[in-house]
Amino acid sequence: MQGKITHVLDDVPCNQTVRAWRWPAGIACPACESTQVIPRGCDATEPARQRDACHAGHPRFAALTDTIFAGHHQPLKGWIFCLYSPLRKGHSRF
């Protein structure tokens, strides 16, 4: 991840990157894991965040649904930057 932080500091690429990290094999419903999902617009507070819906009728979801970042009002790029900063400085415990 080092050296690639600049592309996630913009809203759209950041959200696309997180979606790709969460669903590397394709988007799936967090409730039933079905891959039959359809786009359902964007988040009201963060327009770059794509929302999807499951064909089985589960509530809309986004890449942060059911994660530790869900329900927080900070922009996603802020979370990514905070997670990246310790890695950049070599303080990672991973």
Protein Blocks (a to p, Z undefined) as FASTA:
>chain_A
ZZplmmmmpfklmmmmmmmmmmmnopcdfklopabdcdebjafklmmlccdddfklpacd
dfknopakgoiabdfklmmmmmmmmmmnopacZZ
